[in-house]
Amino acid sequence: MVSACRRPLPIRVTGLDETVRKGNVFAKWLGRKRSPRQVEIADLAPLATFAHAKRADLATLAMSARWIDIRPGVVDSALPDDQCLFLKRGSIQIQTATGYLLHLHADTAHARYPLPSHSAVVSLFAAEPCTLLAVAGPADKETKHQEIKPSRPNLTKDESEALTQLTKYFQTQHCELPSLPDLALKIGKAIDDPNNGNADIARMIQLDPALSARVVSVVNSAAFGGIQKITSIQHATTRLGRHKIRSLVYSCLLKSIFKISSESLKTRMEELWQHAVHVAALAYVLGRETPGIDPEQALLAGLIHDIGAVAVIGGINRYPILARRKVVLDYAIDSLRMDAGALTLKQWRLEEAFGDVVRHAFDWYRTGSAIPESIDVVLLARLHALVGTPGQDERPFIDAIPAYGKLARGELTPGHSLRLLDEAEADIREVRALIGGD
């Protein structure tokens, strides 16, 4: 229930500086040099990536780390892409491939996170003399903070054999995975074709009158900012653009995937769907308040963050003995959801857009980079969704997870996030209804 969000989350308040500015400045790259100062453990310890590292590991990293001095101007591709880079002095402007512009200051909490990798950045501009700290390891390499692996329960011989077979099943090329509806695949293919305009995409959506009506209803809803009413899919596609339309179309069609014939597994699948819808609605509301986040993509990310569990439940339907005891069913899902989810996204050709969401949706301490991402919104949405559930006692402090520190840059303080979701309760209910939740 959304109203459960009124119950306070555990909080340790930390001060954050709102420094997001918009603009685009270019200048000439003037060069860089290595600073002679030795990197110390104290230089690494405050960084989010190494927050849980042992002192001995920090000492090893410090020995190979180095300083890079940047002169004012456009920073070229000469910066190393095989190391984590942190801004330790000065300020830089980062423009990402998605068009997001972040002005990063060394004296703010955001500078605790590494700069995004080369592939995610269009340009870096040093507004003043800067110093970067380069640490071994690529920027997109995650420090392993995955949740503790589930404890293996006492299994009978038949249960153990069935679990082994299920594990092997997901390692074959012929395992059955959740499939996107045919219409979603056709629309997705049309959107990916650069030769298709908005009118072509609209005509494809109009092949299903029910879907067309639903998308128009979503776009016109108060939750989605439908101030000026639209009357056609073509108008909706023009207003939102093809990528937002794809997210909405997929979100409207995904409910059909959360179905299963087994009576013993229907309840579990329905619970999974309702949880996905709840997380998706929270992610949308949080995403629209966060600069750099596409709220429609955050919505879809919330819906599919645990798509691996859907795949595993489908696989368990072939080995029903694994569903007879809840503790065994839980263990099977927890053990295989990540690999099954990655396989599903690969089949859907959404691995690039949502791979991080599936891989890290249960990794509270995933660091990422200084740029907010959909996975950050999903993690915070999951944290709020746990309020009032049996799993709430296992959640971390809200300001202890790295995702909070990045989203707070968009004025999302602990108290503000709770007030925001409380005030947006009507919007959250509306989003849940629009995408098929109860």
Secondary structure, 3 states (H helix, E strand, C coil): CHHHHHCCCCCCCCCCCCCCCCCCCCCCCCCEEECCCCCCHHHHCCCHHHCCCCHHHHHHHHHHCEEEEECCEEECCCCCCCEEEEEEECEEEEEECCCCEEEEECCCHHHHCCCCCHHHEEEEEECCCEEEEEEECCCCCCCCCCCCCCCCCCCCHHHHHHHHHHHHHCCCCCCCCCCCCHHHHHHHHHHHCCCCCHHHHHHHHCCCHHHHHHHHHHHHCCCCCCCCCCCCHHHHHHHHCHHHHHHHHHHHHHHHHCCCCCHHHHHHHHHHHHHHHHHHHHHHHHHCCCCCCCHHHHHHHHHHCCHHHHHHHHHHCCCHHHHCCHHHHHHHHHHHHHHHHHHHHHHHCCHHHHHHHHHHCCCCCCCCCCCCCHHHHHHHHHHHHCCCCCCHHHCCCHHHCHHHHHHHHHCCCHHHHHHHHHHCHHHHHHHHHHCCCC
